[in-house]
Amino acid sequence: MEAKIFQSGNSQAVRIPKEFRFDVNTVEIFKRGDELVLRPRPANLAVALSKLGAMPDDFMQEGRVDEMPQARVEF
């Protein structure tokens, strides 16, 4: 499939076909070899921490139970 490139002010823009529309407002752009890659920006630490804040008050109230390490044969 082809996409059209056009000028938008001082920038170059690409008209993305409907089948490839993003459902986000911001994408990440980078080069991989001779390819130009667009993808939704990955969530950052602030987003992850905000989701942790939404955990119920009794989440892991009794702490984390760590099992004893397994006995293993040395190499």
PDB file of N, CA, C, O and CB in Angstrom:
ATOM      1  N   MET A   1       0.844  -1.170   0.000  1.00  0.00           N
ATOM      2  CA  MET A   1       0.000   0.000   0.000  1.00  0.00           C
ATOM      3  C   MET A   1       0.893   1.238   0.000  1.00  0.00           C
ATOM      4  O   MET A   1       1.973   1.234   0.591  1.00  0.00           O
ATOM      5  CB  MET A   1      -0.962  -0.005   1.218  1.00  0.00           C
ATOM      6  N   GLU A   2       0.445   2.270  -0.651  1.00  0.00           N
ATOM      7  CA  GLU A   2       1.187   3.528  -0.704  1.00  0.00           C
ATOM      8  C   GLU A   2       0.480   4.591   0.115  1.00  0.00           C
ATOM      9  O   GLU A   2      -0.730   4.527   0.334  1.00  0.00           O
ATOM     10  CB  GLU A   2       1.358   4.000  -2.156  1.00  0.00           C
ATOM     11  N   ALA A   3       1.262   5.578   0.569  1.00  0.00           N
ATOM     12  CA  ALA A   3       0.708   6.730   1.285  1.00  0.00           C
ATOM     13  C   ALA A   3       1.299   7.983   0.661  1.00  0.00           C
ATOM     14  O   ALA A   3       2.440   7.972   0.200  1.00  0.00           O
ATOM     15  CB  ALA A   3       1.017   6.661   2.830  1.00  0.00           C
ATOM     16  N   LYS A   4       0.532   9.052   0.645  1.00  0.00           N
ATOM     17  CA  LYS A   4       0.974  10.320   0.059  1.00  0.00           C
ATOM     18  C   LYS A   4       1.744  11.143   1.083  1.00  0.00           C
ATOM     19  O   LYS A   4       1.376  11.201   2.256  1.00  0.00           O
ATOM     20  CB  LYS A   4      -0.228  11.122  -0.470  1.00  0.00           C
ATOM     21  N   ILE A   5       2.824  11.783   0.621  1.00  0.00           N
ATOM     22  CA  ILE A   5       3.618  12.700   1.433  1.00  0.00           C
ATOM     23  C   ILE A   5       3.315  14.108   0.953  1.00  0.00           C
ATOM     24  O   ILE A   5       3.217  14.353  -0.250  1.00  0.00           O
ATOM     25  CB  ILE A   5       5.157  12.380   1.341  1.00  0.00           C
ATOM     26  N   PHE A   6       3.165  15.049   1.909  1.00  0.00           N
ATOM     27  CA  PHE A   6       2.885  16.437   1.546  1.00  0.00           C
ATOM     28  C   PHE A   6       3.527  17.372   2.555  1.00  0.00           C
ATOM     29  O   PHE A   6       3.928  16.955   3.641  1.00  0.00           O
ATOM     30  CB  PHE A   6       1.366  16.691   1.466  1.00  0.00           C
ATOM     31  N   GLN A   7       3.620  18.656   2.178  1.00  0.00           N
ATOM     32  CA  GLN A   7       4.174  19.682   3.065  1.00  0.00           C
ATOM     33  C   GLN A   7       3.073  20.210   3.975  1.00  0.00           C
ATOM     34  O   GLN A   7       1.946  20.441   3.537  1.00  0.00           O
ATOM     35  CB  GLN A   7       4.813  20.841   2.249  1.00  0.00           C
ATOM     36  N   SER A   8       3.413  20.395   5.241  1.00  0.00           N
ATOM     37  CA  SER A   8       2.511  21.008   6.216  1.00  0.00           C
ATOM     38  C   SER A   8       3.337  22.046   6.957  1.00  0.00           C
ATOM     39  O   SER A   8       4.021  21.728   7.930  1.00  0.00           O
ATOM     40  CB  SER A   8       1.876  19.935   7.211  1.00  0.00           C
ATOM     41  N   GLY A   9       3.271  23.293   6.491  1.00  0.00           N
ATOM     42  CA  GLY A   9       4.149  24.329   7.047  1.00  0.00           C
ATOM     43  C   GLY A   9       5.584  24.012   6.676  1.00  0.00           C
ATOM     44  O   GLY A   9       5.889  23.798   5.502  1.00  0.00           O
ATOM     45  N   ASN A  10       6.470  23.978   7.664  1.00  0.00           N
ATOM     46  CA  ASN A  10       7.875  23.629   7.419  1.00  0.00           C
ATOM     47  C   ASN A  10       8.143  22.141   7.593  1.00  0.00           C
ATOM     48  O   ASN A  10       9.289  21.705   7.493  1.00  0.00           O
ATOM     49  CB  ASN A  10       8.777  24.417   8.349  1.00  0.00           C
ATOM     50  N   SER A  11       7.107  21.361   7.851  1.00  0.00           N
ATOM     51  CA  SER A  11       7.269  19.930   8.102  1.00  0.00           C
ATOM     52  C   SER A  11       6.755  19.108   6.934  1.00  0.00           C
ATOM     53  O   SER A  11       5.951  19.574   6.126  1.00  0.00           O
ATOM     54  CB  SER A  11       6.545  19.526   9.382  1.00  0.00           C
ATOM     55  N   GLN A  12       7.229  17.895   6.863  1.00  0.00           N
ATOM     56  CA  GLN A  12       6.731  16.942   5.884  1.00  0.00           C
ATOM     57  C   GLN A  12       5.719  16.056   6.607  1.00  0.00           C
ATOM     58  O   GLN A  12       5.958  15.670   7.751  1.00  0.00           O
ATOM     59  CB  GLN A  12       7.903  16.092   5.241  1.00  0.00           C
ATOM     60  N   ALA A  13       4.612  15.729   5.979  1.00  0.00           N
ATOM     61  CA  ALA A  13       3.565  14.924   6.599  1.00  0.00           C
ATOM     62  C   ALA A  13       3.203  13.757   5.691  1.00  0.00           C
ATOM     63  O   ALA A  13       3.433  13.792   4.482  1.00  0.00           O
ATOM     64  CB  ALA A  13       2.318  15.783   6.900  1.00  0.00           C
ATOM     65  N   VAL A  14       2.637  12.731   6.296  1.00  0.00           N
ATOM     66  CA  VAL A  14       2.201  11.544   5.560  1.00  0.00           C
ATOM     67  C   VAL A  14       0.710  11.360   5.802  1.00  0.00           C
ATOM     68  O   VAL A  14       0.254  11.384   6.946  1.00  0.00           O
ATOM     69  CB  VAL A  14       3.006  10.268   5.995  1.00  0.00           C
ATOM     70  N   ARG A  15      -0.040  11.178   4.739  1.00  0.00           N
ATOM     71  CA  ARG A  15      -1.471  10.893   4.868  1.00  0.00           C
ATOM     72  C   ARG A  15      -1.600   9.390   5.102  1.00  0.00           C
ATOM     73  O   ARG A  15      -1.319   8.582   4.217  1.00  0.00           O
ATOM     74  CB  ARG A  15      -2.287  11.357   3.583  1.00  0.00           C
ATOM     75  N   ILE A  16      -2.028   9.035   6.307  1.00  0.00           N
ATOM     76  CA  ILE A  16      -2.108   7.621   6.693  1.00  0.00           C
ATOM     77  C   ILE A  16      -3.467   7.062   6.270  1.00  0.00           C
ATOM     78  O   ILE A  16      -4.501   7.634   6.614  1.00  0.00           O
ATOM     79  CB  ILE A  16      -1.892   7.445   8.234  1.00  0.00           C
ATOM     80  N   PRO A  17      -3.476   5.952   5.527  1.00  0.00           N
ATOM     81  CA  PRO A  17      -4.746   5.351   5.106  1.00  0.00           C
ATOM     82  C   PRO A  17      -5.609   4.952   6.310  1.00  0.00           C
ATOM     83  O   PRO A  17      -5.099   4.669   7.394  1.00  0.00           O
ATOM     84  CB  PRO A  17      -4.482   4.122   4.222  1.00  0.00           C
ATOM     85  N   LYS A  18      -6.918   4.939   6.092  1.00  0.00           N
ATOM     86  CA  LYS A  18      -7.883   4.658   7.153  1.00  0.00           C
ATOM     87  C   LYS A  18      -7.587   3.344   7.874  1.00  0.00           C
ATOM     88  O   LYS A  18      -7.779   3.254   9.087  1.00  0.00           O
ATOM     89  CB  LYS A  18      -9.286   4.619   6.577  1.00  0.00           C
ATOM     90  N   GLU A  19      -7.128   2.336   7.158  1.00  0.00           N
ATOM     91  CA  GLU A  19      -6.864   1.024   7.761  1.00  0.00           C
ATOM     92  C   GLU A  19      -5.752   1.069   8.806  1.00  0.00           C
ATOM     93  O   GLU A  19      -5.656   0.180   9.652  1.00  0.00           O
ATOM     94  CB  GLU A  19      -6.502   0.023   6.681  1.00  0.00           C
ATOM     95  N   PHE A  20      -4.907   2.108   8.750  1.00  0.00           N
ATOM     96  CA  PHE A  20      -3.758   2.198   9.648  1.00  0.00           C
ATOM     97  C   PHE A  20      -3.903   3.312  10.682  1.00  0.00           C
ATOM     98  O   PHE A  20      -2.922   3.688  11.325  1.00  0.00           O
ATOM     99  CB  PHE A  20      -2.499   2.416   8.846  1.00  0.00           C
ATOM    100  N   ARG A  21      -5.103   3.839  10.847  1.00  0.00           N
ATOM    101  CA  ARG A  21      -5.313   4.937  11.799  1.00  0.00           C
ATOM    102  C   ARG A  21      -4.894   4.538  13.204  1.00  0.00           C
ATOM    103  O   ARG A  21      -5.068   3.393  13.620  1.00  0.00           O
ATOM    104  CB  ARG A  21      -6.778   5.374  11.799  1.00  0.00           C
ATOM    105  N   PHE A  22      -4.337   5.509  13.931  1.00  0.00           N
ATOM    106  CA  PHE A  22      -3.983   5.326  15.333  1.00  0.00           C
ATOM    107  C   PHE A  22      -5.155   5.781  16.190  1.00  0.00           C
ATOM    108  O   PHE A  22      -5.900   6.680  15.799  1.00  0.00           O
ATOM    109  CB  PHE A  22      -2.684   6.111  15.697  1.00  0.00           C
ATOM    110  N   ASP A  23      -5.322   5.169  17.351  1.00  0.00           N
ATOM    111  CA  ASP A  23      -6.373   5.601  18.276  1.00  0.00           C
ATOM    112  C   ASP A  23      -5.777   6.397  19.439  1.00  0.00           C
ATOM    113  O   ASP A  23      -6.351   6.444  20.527  1.00  0.00           O
ATOM    114  CB  ASP A  23      -7.157   4.382  18.809  1.00  0.00           C
ATOM    115  N   VAL A  24      -4.622   7.021  19.198  1.00  0.00           N
ATOM    116  CA  VAL A  24      -3.940   7.848  20.196  1.00  0.00           C
ATOM    117  C   VAL A  24      -3.655   9.213  19.579  1.00  0.00           C
ATOM    118  O   VAL A  24      -3.759   9.382  18.364  1.00  0.00           O
ATOM    119  CB  VAL A  24      -2.617   7.170  20.691  1.00  0.00           C
ATOM    120  N   ASN A  25      -3.294  10.188  20.416  1.00  0.00           N
ATOM    121  CA  ASN A  25      -2.986  11.532  19.919  1.00  0.00           C
ATOM    122  C   ASN A  25      -1.509  11.733  19.617  1.00  0.00           C
ATOM    123  O   ASN A  25      -1.155  12.618  18.838  1.00  0.00           O
ATOM    124  CB  ASN A  25      -3.431  12.559  20.921  1.00  0.00           C
ATOM    125  N   THR A  26      -0.640  10.923  20.224  1.00  0.00           N
ATOM    126  CA  THR A  26       0.802  11.085  20.058  1.00  0.00           C
ATOM    127  C   THR A  26       1.423   9.745  19.697  1.00  0.00           C
ATOM    128  O   THR A  26       1.102   8.718  20.295  1.00  0.00           O
ATOM    129  CB  THR A  26       1.448  11.658  21.342  1.00  0.00           C
ATOM    130  N   VAL A  27       2.308   9.765  18.721  1.00  0.00           N
ATOM    131  CA  VAL A  27       3.041   8.559  18.348  1.00  0.00           C
ATOM    132  C   VAL A  27       4.535   8.801  18.513  1.00  0.00           C
ATOM    133  O   VAL A  27       5.003   9.939  18.542  1.00  0.00           O
ATOM    134  CB  VAL A  27       2.713   8.137  16.894  1.00  0.00           C
ATOM    135  N   GLU A  28       5.258   7.712  18.617  1.00  0.00           N
ATOM    136  CA  GLU A  28       6.711   7.749  18.674  1.00  0.00           C
ATOM    137  C   GLU A  28       7.198   7.504  17.245  1.00  0.00           C
ATOM    138  O   GLU A  28       6.618   6.693  16.522  1.00  0.00           O
ATOM    139  CB  GLU A  28       7.296   6.675  19.697  1.00  0.00           C
ATOM    140  N   ILE A  29       8.249   8.197  16.839  1.00  0.00           N
ATOM    141  CA  ILE A  29       8.793   8.018  15.491  1.00  0.00           C
ATOM    142  C   ILE A  29      10.295   7.792  15.608  1.00  0.00           C
ATOM    143  O   ILE A  29      10.980   8.495  16.351  1.00  0.00           O
ATOM    144  CB  ILE A  29       8.479   9.256  14.578  1.00  0.00           C
ATOM    145  N   PHE A  30      10.805   6.801  14.869  1.00  0.00           N
ATOM    146  CA  PHE A  30      12.239   6.538  14.877  1.00  0.00           C
ATOM    147  C   PHE A  30      12.616   5.788  13.608  1.00  0.00           C
ATOM    148  O   PHE A  30      11.766   5.230  12.914  1.00  0.00           O
ATOM    149  CB  PHE A  30      12.652   5.731  16.138  1.00  0.00           C
ATOM    150  N   LYS A  31      13.915   5.791  13.325  1.00  0.00           N
ATOM    151  CA  LYS A  31      14.426   5.062  12.160  1.00  0.00           C
ATOM    152  C   LYS A  31      14.984   3.734  12.624  1.00  0.00           C
ATOM    153  O   LYS A  31      15.656   3.651  13.652  1.00  0.00           O
ATOM    154  CB  LYS A  31      15.512   5.883  11.405  1.00  0.00           C
ATOM    155  N   ARG A  32      14.694   2.684  11.846  1.00  0.00           N
ATOM    156  CA  ARG A  32      15.256   1.359  12.070  1.00  0.00           C
ATOM    157  C   ARG A  32      15.824   0.931  10.725  1.00  0.00           C
ATOM    158  O   ARG A  32      15.097   0.498   9.830  1.00  0.00           O
ATOM    159  CB  ARG A  32      14.172   0.323  12.626  1.00  0.00           C
ATOM    160  N   GLY A  33      17.144   1.065  10.604  1.00  0.00           N
ATOM    161  CA  GLY A  33      17.771   0.830   9.308  1.00  0.00           C
ATOM    162  C   GLY A  33      17.279   1.872   8.330  1.00  0.00           C
ATOM    163  O   GLY A  33      17.390   3.069   8.591  1.00  0.00           O
ATOM    164  N   ASP A  34      16.728   1.430   7.194  1.00  0.00           N
ATOM    165  CA  ASP A  34      16.196   2.387   6.218  1.00  0.00           C
ATOM    166  C   ASP A  34      14.679   2.554   6.353  1.00  0.00           C
ATOM    167  O   ASP A  34      14.043   3.149   5.482  1.00  0.00           O
ATOM    168  CB  ASP A  34      16.545   1.936   4.798  1.00  0.00           C
ATOM    169  N   GLU A  35      14.094   2.030   7.444  1.00  0.00           N
ATOM    170  CA  GLU A  35      12.655   2.156   7.682  1.00  0.00           C
ATOM    171  C   GLU A  35      12.360   3.305   8.642  1.00  0.00           C
ATOM    172  O   GLU A  35      13.146   3.584   9.548  1.00  0.00           O
ATOM    173  CB  GLU A  35      12.086   0.842   8.240  1.00  0.00           C
ATOM    174  N   LEU A  36      11.248   3.955   8.442  1.00  0.00           N
ATOM    175  CA  LEU A  36      10.743   4.968   9.358  1.00  0.00           C
ATOM    176  C   LEU A  36       9.554   4.335  10.077  1.00  0.00           C
ATOM    177  O   LEU A  36       8.584   3.928   9.438  1.00  0.00           O
ATOM    178  CB  LEU A  36      10.338   6.308   8.602  1.00  0.00           C
ATOM    179  N   VAL A  37       9.630   4.252  11.398  1.00  0.00           N
ATOM    180  CA  VAL A  37       8.621   3.536  12.181  1.00  0.00           C
ATOM    181  C   VAL A  37       7.787   4.519  12.998  1.00  0.00           C
ATOM    182  O   VAL A  37       8.327   5.390  13.680  1.00  0.00           O
ATOM    183  CB  VAL A  37       9.289   2.499  13.110  1.00  0.00           C
ATOM    184  N   LEU A  38       6.477   4.372  12.924  1.00  0.00           N
ATOM    185  CA  LEU A  38       5.532   5.119  13.764  1.00  0.00           C
ATOM    186  C   LEU A  38       4.820   4.102  14.639  1.00  0.00           C
ATOM    187  O   LEU A  38       4.372   3.065  14.151  1.00  0.00           O
ATOM    188  CB  LEU A  38       4.500   5.959  12.898  1.00  0.00           C
ATOM    189  N   ARG A  39       4.714   4.396  15.939  1.00  0.00           N
ATOM    190  CA  ARG A  39       3.965   3.512  16.832  1.00  0.00           C
ATOM    191  C   ARG A  39       3.451   4.323  18.017  1.00  0.00           C
ATOM    192  O   ARG A  39       4.020   5.363  18.347  1.00  0.00           O
ATOM    193  CB  ARG A  39       4.849   2.322  17.317  1.00  0.00           C
ATOM    194  N   PRO A  40       2.379   3.855  18.661  1.00  0.00           N
ATOM    195  CA  PRO A  40       1.892   4.576  19.840  1.00  0.00           C
ATOM    196  C   PRO A  40       3.006   4.672  20.877  1.00  0.00           C
ATOM    197  O   PRO A  40       3.770   3.728  21.077  1.00  0.00           O
ATOM    198  CB  PRO A  40       0.643   3.873  20.445  1.00  0.00           C
ATOM    199  N   ARG A  41       3.085   5.828  21.531  1.00  0.00           N
ATOM    200  CA  ARG A  41       4.108   6.000  22.565  1.00  0.00           C
ATOM    201  C   ARG A  41       3.869   5.018  23.692  1.00  0.00           C
ATOM    202  O   ARG A  41       2.739   4.864  24.157  1.00  0.00           O
ATOM    203  CB  ARG A  41       4.115   7.445  23.104  1.00  0.00           C
ATOM    204  N   PRO A  42       4.934   4.345  24.138  1.00  0.00           N
ATOM    205  CA  PRO A  42       4.749   3.433  25.267  1.00  0.00           C
ATOM    206  C   PRO A  42       4.425   4.223  26.533  1.00  0.00           C
ATOM    207  O   PRO A  42       4.846   5.370  26.688  1.00  0.00           O
ATOM    208  CB  PRO A  42       6.012   2.564  25.481  1.00  0.00           C
ATOM    209  N   ALA A  43       3.678   3.598  27.428  1.00  0.00           N
ATOM    210  CA  ALA A  43       3.345   4.255  28.693  1.00  0.00           C
ATOM    211  C   ALA A  43       4.631   4.537  29.464  1.00  0.00           C
ATOM    212  O   ALA A  43       5.561   3.731  29.453  1.00  0.00           O
ATOM    213  CB  ALA A  43       2.372   3.379  29.542  1.00  0.00           C
ATOM    214  N   ASN A  44       4.673   5.673  30.125  1.00  0.00           N
ATOM    215  CA  ASN A  44       5.862   6.000  30.903  1.00  0.00           C
ATOM    216  C   ASN A  44       5.646   5.645  32.370  1.00  0.00           C
ATOM    217  O   ASN A  44       4.574   5.170  32.745  1.00  0.00           O
ATOM    218  CB  ASN A  44       6.212   7.493  30.758  1.00  0.00           C
ATOM    219  N   LEU A  45       6.649   5.871  33.188  1.00  0.00           N
ATOM    220  CA  LEU A  45       6.593   5.505  34.594  1.00  0.00           C
ATOM    221  C   LEU A  45       5.470   6.232  35.325  1.00  0.00           C
ATOM    222  O   LEU A  45       4.843   5.653  36.213  1.00  0.00           O
ATOM    223  CB  LEU A  45       7.919   5.801  35.261  1.00  0.00           C
ATOM    224  N   ALA A  46       5.206   7.474  34.974  1.00  0.00           N
ATOM    225  CA  ALA A  46       4.137   8.231  35.636  1.00  0.00           C
ATOM    226  C   ALA A  46       2.786   7.551  35.427  1.00  0.00           C
ATOM    227  O   ALA A  46       1.966   7.504  36.344  1.00  0.00           O
ATOM    228  CB  ALA A  46       4.090   9.680  35.106  1.00  0.00           C
ATOM    229  N   VAL A  47       2.551   7.024  34.223  1.00  0.00           N
ATOM    230  CA  VAL A  47       1.293   6.323  33.946  1.00  0.00           C
ATOM    231  C   VAL A  47       1.211   5.056  34.794  1.00  0.00           C
ATOM    232  O   VAL A  47       0.165   4.760  35.373  1.00  0.00           O
ATOM    233  CB  VAL A  47       1.173   5.975  32.435  1.00  0.00           C
ATOM    234  N   ALA A  48       2.315   4.308  34.869  1.00  0.00           N
ATOM    235  CA  ALA A  48       2.328   3.085  35.671  1.00  0.00           C
ATOM    236  C   ALA A  48       2.075   3.397  37.144  1.00  0.00           C
ATOM    237  O   ALA A  48       1.303   2.697  37.800  1.00  0.00           O
ATOM    238  CB  ALA A  48       3.669   2.352  35.509  1.00  0.00           C
ATOM    239  N   LEU A  49       2.714   4.434  37.664  1.00  0.00           N
ATOM    240  CA  LEU A  49       2.531   4.797  39.069  1.00  0.00           C
ATOM    241  C   LEU A  49       1.112   5.272  39.345  1.00  0.00           C
ATOM    242  O   LEU A  49       0.569   5.007  40.418  1.00  0.00           O
ATOM    243  CB  LEU A  49       3.524   5.879  39.467  1.00  0.00           C
ATOM    244  N   SER A  50       0.506   5.969  38.393  1.00  0.00           N
ATOM    245  CA  SER A  50      -0.872   6.422  38.607  1.00  0.00           C
ATOM    246  C   SER A  50      -1.817   5.228  38.680  1.00  0.00           C
ATOM    247  O   SER A  50      -2.813   5.273  39.402  1.00  0.00           O
ATOM    248  CB  SER A  50      -1.311   7.382  37.481  1.00  0.00           C
ATOM    249  N   LYS A  51      -1.516   4.160  37.941  1.00  0.00           N
ATOM    250  CA  LYS A  51      -2.350   2.963  38.005  1.00  0.00           C
ATOM    251  C   LYS A  51      -2.152   2.235  39.328  1.00  0.00           C
ATOM    252  O   LYS A  51      -3.091   1.642  39.859  1.00  0.00           O
ATOM    253  CB  LYS A  51      -2.035   2.027  36.836  1.00  0.00           C
ATOM    254  N   LEU A  52      -0.931   2.278  39.860  1.00  0.00           N
ATOM    255  CA  LEU A  52      -0.687   1.669  41.164  1.00  0.00           C
ATOM    256  C   LEU A  52      -1.476   2.397  42.244  1.00  0.00           C
ATOM    257  O   LEU A  52      -1.950   1.775  43.195  1.00  0.00           O
ATOM    258  CB  LEU A  52       0.814   1.681  41.497  1.00  0.00           C
ATOM    259  N   GLY A  53      -1.616   3.699  42.105  1.00  0.00           N
ATOM    260  CA  GLY A  53      -2.378   4.475  43.075  1.00  0.00           C
ATOM    261  C   GLY A  53      -3.836   4.067  43.107  1.00  0.00           C
ATOM    262  O   GLY A  53      -4.534   4.351  44.080  1.00  0.00           O
ATOM    263  N   ALA A  54      -4.304   3.410  42.068  1.00  0.00           N
ATOM    264  CA  ALA A  54      -5.700   2.996  41.987  1.00  0.00           C
ATOM    265  C   ALA A  54      -5.941   1.631  42.629  1.00  0.00           C
ATOM    266  O   ALA A  54      -7.069   1.140  42.621  1.00  0.00           O
ATOM    267  CB  ALA A  54      -6.143   2.965  40.542  1.00  0.00           C
ATOM    268  N   MET A  55      -4.898   1.013  43.185  1.00  0.00           N
ATOM    269  CA  MET A  55      -5.055  -0.292  43.827  1.00  0.00           C
ATOM    270  C   MET A  55      -5.875  -0.140  45.107  1.00  0.00           C
ATOM    271  O   MET A  55      -5.809   0.902  45.759  1.00  0.00           O
ATOM    272  CB  MET A  55      -3.670  -0.924  44.138  1.00  0.00           C
ATOM    273  N   PRO A  56      -6.642  -1.158  45.474  1.00  0.00           N
ATOM    274  CA  PRO A  56      -7.427  -1.077  46.706  1.00  0.00           C
ATOM    275  C   PRO A  56      -6.517  -0.984  47.931  1.00  0.00           C
ATOM    276  O   PRO A  56      -5.370  -1.430  47.901  1.00  0.00           O
ATOM    277  CB  PRO A  56      -8.355  -2.295  46.829  1.00  0.00           C
ATOM    278  N   ASP A  57      -7.041  -0.401  49.003  1.00  0.00           N
ATOM    279  CA  ASP A  57      -6.245  -0.200  50.214  1.00  0.00           C
ATOM    280  C   ASP A  57      -5.724  -1.502  50.804  1.00  0.00           C
ATOM    281  O   ASP A  57      -4.664  -1.510  51.431  1.00  0.00           O
ATOM    282  CB  ASP A  57      -7.064   0.524  51.247  1.00  0.00           C
ATOM    283  N   ASP A  58      -6.447  -2.604  50.618  1.00  0.00           N
ATOM    284  CA  ASP A  58      -6.016  -3.873  51.205  1.00  0.00           C
ATOM    285  C   ASP A  58      -5.130  -4.702  50.264  1.00  0.00           C
ATOM    286  O   ASP A  58      -4.847  -5.867  50.544  1.00  0.00           O
ATOM    287  CB  ASP A  58      -7.230  -4.685  51.601  1.00  0.00           C
ATOM    288  N   PHE A  59      -4.700  -4.107  49.162  1.00  0.00           N
ATOM    289  CA  PHE A  59      -3.838  -4.824  48.216  1.00  0.00           C
ATOM    290  C   PHE A  59      -2.522  -5.193  48.889  1.00  0.00           C
ATOM    291  O   PHE A  59      -1.821  -4.317  49.396  1.00  0.00           O
ATOM    292  CB  PHE A  59      -3.575  -3.969  46.950  1.00  0.00           C
ATOM    293  N   MET A  60      -2.183  -6.462  48.897  1.00  0.00           N
ATOM    294  CA  MET A  60      -0.956  -7.005  49.504  1.00  0.00           C
ATOM    295  C   MET A  60      -0.818  -6.571  50.967  1.00  0.00           C
ATOM    296  O   MET A  60       0.286  -6.316  51.448  1.00  0.00           O
ATOM    297  CB  MET A  60       0.283  -6.551  48.704  1.00  0.00           C
ATOM    298  N   GLN A  61      -1.932  -6.494  51.651  1.00  0.00           N
ATOM    299  CA  GLN A  61      -1.941  -6.060  53.044  1.00  0.00           C
ATOM    300  C   GLN A  61      -1.112  -7.003  53.915  1.00  0.00           C
ATOM    301  O   GLN A  61      -0.485  -6.577  54.884  1.00  0.00           O
ATOM    302  CB  GLN A  61      -3.380  -5.981  53.568  1.00  0.00           C
ATOM    303  N   GLU A  62      -1.116  -8.273  53.563  1.00  0.00           N
ATOM    304  CA  GLU A  62      -0.366  -9.253  54.351  1.00  0.00           C
ATOM    305  C   GLU A  62       1.052  -9.430  53.832  1.00  0.00           C
ATOM    306  O   GLU A  62       1.756 -10.348  54.255  1.00  0.00           O
ATOM    307  CB  GLU A  62      -1.085 -10.591  54.348  1.00  0.00           C
ATOM    308  N   GLY A  63       1.469  -8.583  52.942  1.00  0.00           N
ATOM    309  CA  GLY A  63       2.829  -8.649  52.422  1.00  0.00           C
ATOM    310  C   GLY A  63       2.983  -9.674  51.322  1.00  0.00           C
ATOM    311  O   GLY A  63       2.021 -10.301  50.880  1.00  0.00           O
ATOM    312  N   ARG A  64       4.201  -9.822  50.902  1.00  0.00           N
ATOM    313  CA  ARG A  64       4.524 -10.752  49.832  1.00  0.00           C
ATOM    314  C   ARG A  64       5.170 -11.981  50.441  1.00  0.00           C
ATOM    315  O   ARG A  64       6.057 -11.861  51.286  1.00  0.00           O
ATOM    316  CB  ARG A  64       5.456 -10.098  48.776  1.00  0.00           C
ATOM    317  N   VAL A  65       4.742 -13.142  50.031  1.00  0.00           N
ATOM    318  CA  VAL A  65       5.306 -14.381  50.549  1.00  0.00           C
ATOM    319  C   VAL A  65       6.335 -14.880  49.546  1.00  0.00           C
ATOM    320  O   VAL A  65       5.995 -15.258  48.425  1.00  0.00           O
ATOM    321  CB  VAL A  65       4.196 -15.455  50.807  1.00  0.00           C
ATOM    322  N   ASP A  66       7.598 -14.876  49.961  1.00  0.00           N
ATOM    323  CA  ASP A  66       8.664 -15.387  49.097  1.00  0.00           C
ATOM    324  C   ASP A  66       8.985 -16.816  49.496  1.00  0.00           C
ATOM    325  O   ASP A  66       9.181 -17.117  50.674  1.00  0.00           O
ATOM    326  CB  ASP A  66       9.935 -14.495  49.182  1.00  0.00           C
ATOM    327  N   GLU A  67       9.036 -17.673  48.522  1.00  0.00           N
ATOM    328  CA  GLU A  67       9.406 -19.062  48.766  1.00  0.00           C
ATOM    329  C   GLU A  67      10.910 -19.144  48.991  1.00  0.00           C
ATOM    330  O   GLU A  67      11.666 -18.281  48.544  1.00  0.00           O
ATOM    331  CB  GLU A  67       8.973 -19.971  47.584  1.00  0.00           C
ATOM    332  N   MET A  68      11.329 -20.188  49.688  1.00  0.00           N
ATOM    333  CA  MET A  68      12.762 -20.415  49.884  1.00  0.00           C
ATOM    334  C   MET A  68      13.375 -20.797  48.534  1.00  0.00           C
ATOM    335  O   MET A  68      12.716 -21.438  47.715  1.00  0.00           O
ATOM    336  CB  MET A  68      13.021 -21.535  50.963  1.00  0.00           C
ATOM    337  N   PRO A  69      14.630 -20.407  48.299  1.00  0.00           N
ATOM    338  CA  PRO A  69      15.275 -20.779  47.031  1.00  0.00           C
ATOM    339  C   PRO A  69      15.367 -22.296  46.887  1.00  0.00           C
ATOM    340  O   PRO A  69      15.542 -23.020  47.867  1.00  0.00           O
ATOM    341  CB  PRO A  69      16.681 -20.156  46.939  1.00  0.00           C
ATOM    342  N   GLN A  70      15.247 -22.753  45.663  1.00  0.00           N
ATOM    343  CA  GLN A  70      15.347 -24.185  45.386  1.00  0.00           C
ATOM    344  C   GLN A  70      16.801 -24.625  45.452  1.00  0.00           C
ATOM    345  O   GLN A  70      17.705 -23.861  45.113  1.00  0.00           O
ATOM    346  CB  GLN A  70      14.743 -24.523  44.006  1.00  0.00           C
ATOM    347  N   ALA A  71      17.020 -25.858  45.889  1.00  0.00           N
ATOM    348  CA  ALA A  71      18.365 -26.434  45.841  1.00  0.00           C
ATOM    349  C   ALA A  71      18.630 -26.824  44.392  1.00  0.00           C
ATOM    350  O   ALA A  71      17.815 -27.505  43.769  1.00  0.00           O
ATOM    351  CB  ALA A  71      18.511 -27.678  46.815  1.00  0.00           C
ATOM    352  N   ARG A  72      19.759 -26.397  43.863  1.00  0.00           N
ATOM    353  CA  ARG A  72      20.076 -26.677  42.461  1.00  0.00           C
ATOM    354  C   ARG A  72      21.462 -27.299  42.344  1.00  0.00           C
ATOM    355  O   ARG A  72      22.349 -27.056  43.163  1.00  0.00           O
ATOM    356  CB  ARG A  72      19.997 -25.388  41.616  1.00  0.00           C
ATOM    357  N   VAL A  73      21.617 -28.092  41.324  1.00  0.00           N
ATOM    358  CA  VAL A  73      22.911 -28.707  41.043  1.00  0.00           C
ATOM    359  C   VAL A  73      23.809 -27.652  40.427  1.00  0.00           C
ATOM    360  O   VAL A  73      23.408 -26.966  39.487  1.00  0.00           O
ATOM    361  CB  VAL A  73      22.767 -29.943  40.098  1.00  0.00           C
ATOM    362  N   GLU A  74      25.032 -27.514  40.953  1.00  0.00           N
ATOM    363  CA  GLU A  74      25.956 -26.535  40.386  1.00  0.00           C
ATOM    364  C   GLU A  74      26.546 -27.063  39.093  1.00  0.00           C
ATOM    365  O   GLU A  74      26.693 -28.273  38.917  1.00  0.00           O
ATOM    366  CB  GLU A  74      27.074 -26.194  41.384  1.00  0.00           C
ATOM    367  N   PHE A  75      26.879 -26.170  38.202  1.00  0.00           N
ATOM    368  CA  PHE A  75      27.464 -26.558  36.911  1.00  0.00           C
ATOM    369  C   PHE A  75      28.897 -26.945  37.069  1.00  0.00           C
ATOM    370  O   PHE A  75      29.553 -27.300  36.090  1.00  0.00           O
ATOM    371  CB  PHE A  75      27.348 -25.437  35.900  1.00  0.00           C
TER     372      PHE A  75
END
